[in-house]
Amino acid sequence: MIYLDNAGTTKVSKKVKQAMLPFFDEDYGNASSLYTFGQRAKEQLENARAMVAKCLNAQPREIYFTSGGSESDNWAINAAAQIGARQNKKHIISTTFEHHAVLHTLKKLESQGFEVTYLPVHENGIVRLDELKQAMRLDTCLVTIMFANNEIGTIQPIAEIGKLCREKKILFHTDAVQATGHVAIDVVAMNIDMLSMSSHKFHGPKGVGALYVRQGIALSNLIEGGAQERGKRAGTENVAGIYGMAVALQDAVAEMKEVAARETKLRDKLFTELGKIPHSAINGDRKHRLPNNFNMCFEGIEGESLLLLLDDAGVCASSGSACTSGSLDPSHVLLAIGRPHEVAHGSLRLTLSKYTTEDEIDYVIKKVPEIVDYLRKMSPVWDELQKGERKYAL
Ligand SMILES: *Cc1c(COP(=O)(O)O)cnc(C)c1O
């Protein structure tokens, strides 16, 4: 099996798994208990907080552990909205291609009287600073813009956005779930006020994440109950998961340069070779993107059929479309960068990891053109394109 859906989730590394095991055996004590046995878990919990903080250039007290990226996004945005509402500021700026954990939270806030400006991300999948500046108002309480997109991998000018927000005294949250552990992050240098991350996107376990909140921001409580996470998110801590995440992040940061260089080389080989397929196009900026992200459209095919045939050939890939949820709507991200509906349907996302080998990439480079060719031969749309009854978009 060739696994190329690392933006969907990643394999837990052996080292991370080993680091987690003691918390199921000798160190299972409750981190909030008073006896020495529980204190060991407590110690490792706080070590994990310091490790995660260090990877972002944050302070340990600025890190809150959560159940993952979706929870962190929800918490950050709702908390910022509450701060805004208290000052009668009910305008938020975001983009059209955020993750649904952000978009659906914003939609809910809109139904509660907030106004949201969704910045366009243009053909290259990157927001423009002048448009952000123009959208900023006196009643803007929050800018939430993702660090890197999960479908097309494009990286936003985060430091510049942060600087602009700090100047205007507007809170800046970034969904950095795809970026954390993959590209360098410095919350101080980048003027980030809140940042979401998720462990399972960098070879840590699923169901654990973190929210960074800059010291001095009045973060509202998410879960009422015990005093865990400084009383803001109650519930016995998932020490094994949290410690696993911290080890995974530390590793990812230590290996970042080397892994990125390898991934970029293999990814670019995919772009070069699969780019030879006629009527195809890269989705999103070629340069300002995550090192492991490949995303292309092939005109005249259905991405879902491509995925099923790739699955038969032993390759796990993604189309980036919402077909998994049973809807046939094309991806909101591809529509946001201006791909027409019928082209957006023919997309393929391949996301690499440190475990991806050149042999695997060579196999995919051989298989994809064969499958695209096969699907086009059966496609009535392709037939019309070939006969000139329909115009090529790519
Ligand atoms: C995966 C992902 C999320 C959701 O994270 P979970 O830990 O699965 O809840 C949010 N935002 C982005 C950009 C993601 O890629």
The ligand as an SDF file (V2000), in Angstrom:
LIG
                    3D

 15 15  0  0  0  0  0  0  0  0999 V2000
   -7.0670   18.3740    9.7520 C   0  0  0  0  0  0  0  0  0  0  0  0
   -7.3580   19.8270    9.8190 C   0  0  0  0  0  0  0  0  0  0  0  0
   -8.1930   20.3620   10.8120 C   0  0  0  0  0  0  0  0  0  0  0  0
   -8.9190   19.4790   11.7920 C   0  0  0  0  0  0  0  0  0  0  0  0
   -8.0720   18.8870   12.7210 O   0  0  0  0  0  0  0  0  0  0  0  0
   -8.5950   17.6600   13.6210 P   0  0  0  0  0  0  0  0  0  0  0  0
   -7.4980   17.4120   14.5830 O   0  0  0  0  0  0  0  0  0  0  0  0
   -8.7940   16.5220   12.6760 O   0  0  0  0  0  0  0  0  0  0  0  0
   -9.8540   18.1210   14.2600 O   0  0  0  0  0  0  0  0  0  0  0  0
   -8.3690   21.7160   10.8630 C   0  0  0  0  0  0  0  0  0  0  0  0
   -7.7640   22.5350    9.9970 N   0  0  0  0  0  0  0  0  0  0  0  0
   -6.9510   22.0660    9.0190 C   0  0  0  0  0  0  0  0  0  0  0  0
   -6.2750   23.0320    8.1010 C   0  0  0  0  0  0  0  0  0  0  0  0
   -6.7280   20.7080    8.9040 C   0  0  0  0  0  0  0  0  0  0  0  0
   -5.9320   20.2500    7.9370 O   0  0  0  0  0  0  0  0  0  0  0  0
  1  2  1  0
  2  3  1  0
  2 14  2  0
  3  4  1  0
  3 10  2  0
  4  5  1  0
  5  6  1  0
  6  7  2  0
  6  8  1  0
  6  9  1  0
 10 11  1  0
 11 12  2  0
 12 13  1  0
 12 14  1  0
 14 15  1  0
M  END
$$$$
